[in-house]
């Protein structure tokens, strides 16, 4: 796998070190930055996130990163909250809807899982759509590690789905923007394969 300029966007709302270590295990040199020029010059961009959409979007706005991320033309991968920030809005806020980056149509809503416990935490299987580039070499039914209580409904932009009391988008894709609800950096060999597939796009 050829070395590339890999940049993880420092939103101030992510456990960046685990993503960085996972990429370094694949032989990639990784830069963590909130510098607009550094992000724009990257071959591949990662947008990780943990916590609430409201807090993360406030940090992104404060760092003036919104327009930069929205204008990127290279492949971008959102992870967990980072994927949720890619859609139009999130209900994960005390004040109602939080406007997000609007890169992929969709809305983040609280999961409706009946008697099952939230957050949805642990290993679960995913079902990719045929030919989904991030899931090359991965079987339907591969296990990935999830931690979330909010999700995006299945739509035409769903690249893989998952089931936990309801069907939801485990991965999204539109144009050069990709997102995964699970944590590939915590998902053993399957997660490493997915990160490798993204780097090789």
Secondary structure in CASP SS format (residue, H / E / C, confidence):
PFRMAT SS
TARGET T0000
AUTHOR 0000-0000-0000
METHOD secondary structure of the structure
MODEL  1
X C 1.00
X C 1.00
X C 1.00
X C 1.00
X C 1.00
X E 1.00
X E 1.00
X E 1.00
X E 1.00
X C 1.00
X C 1.00
X C 1.00
X C 1.00
X C 1.00
X C 1.00
X H 1.00
X H 1.00
X H 1.00
X H 1.00
X H 1.00
X H 1.00
X H 1.00
X H 1.00
X H 1.00
X H 1.00
X C 1.00
X C 1.00
X C 1.00
X C 1.00
X E 1.00
X E 1.00
X E 1.00
X E 1.00
X C 1.00
X C 1.00
X H 1.00
X H 1.00
X H 1.00
X H 1.00
X H 1.00
X C 1.00
X C 1.00
X C 1.00
X E 1.00
X E 1.00
X E 1.00
X E 1.00
X E 1.00
X E 1.00
X C 1.00
X C 1.00
X C 1.00
X H 1.00
X H 1.00
X H 1.00
X H 1.00
X H 1.00
X H 1.00
X H 1.00
X H 1.00
X H 1.00
X H 1.00
X C 1.00
X C 1.00
X C 1.00
X H 1.00
X H 1.00
X H 1.00
X H 1.00
X H 1.00
X C 1.00
X C 1.00
X C 1.00
X C 1.00
X C 1.00
X E 1.00
X E 1.00
X E 1.00
X E 1.00
X E 1.00
X H 1.00
X H 1.00
X H 1.00
X H 1.00
X C 1.00
X C 1.00
X C 1.00
X C 1.00
X E 1.00
X E 1.00
X C 1.00
X C 1.00
X C 1.00
X C 1.00
X C 1.00
X C 1.00
X C 1.00
X E 1.00
X E 1.00
X C 1.00
X C 1.00
X C 1.00
X C 1.00
X C 1.00
X C 1.00
X C 1.00
X E 1.00
X E 1.00
X E 1.00
X E 1.00
X C 1.00
X C 1.00
X C 1.00
X C 1.00
X C 1.00
X C 1.00
X C 1.00
X C 1.00
X C 1.00
X E 1.00
X E 1.00
X E 1.00
X E 1.00
X E 1.00
X E 1.00
X E 1.00
X E 1.00
X E 1.00
X C 1.00
X C 1.00
X C 1.00
X C 1.00
X H 1.00
X H 1.00
X H 1.00
X C 1.00
X C 1.00
X C 1.00
X C 1.00
X C 1.00
X C 1.00
X C 1.00
X E 1.00
X E 1.00
X E 1.00
X E 1.00
X E 1.00
X E 1.00
X C 1.00
X E 1.00
X E 1.00
X E 1.00
X C 1.00
X C 1.00
X C 1.00
X C 1.00
X C 1.00
X E 1.00
X E 1.00
X E 1.00
X E 1.00
X E 1.00
X E 1.00
X C 1.00
X C 1.00
X C 1.00
X E 1.00
X E 1.00
X E 1.00
X E 1.00
X E 1.00
X E 1.00
X E 1.00
X E 1.00
X C 1.00
X C 1.00
X E 1.00
X E 1.00
X E 1.00
X E 1.00
X C 1.00
X C 1.00
X C 1.00
X H 1.00
X H 1.00
X H 1.00
X C 1.00
X H 1.00
X H 1.00
X H 1.00
X H 1.00
X H 1.00
X H 1.00
X H 1.00
X H 1.00
X H 1.00
X H 1.00
X H 1.00
X H 1.00
X C 1.00
X C 1.00
END
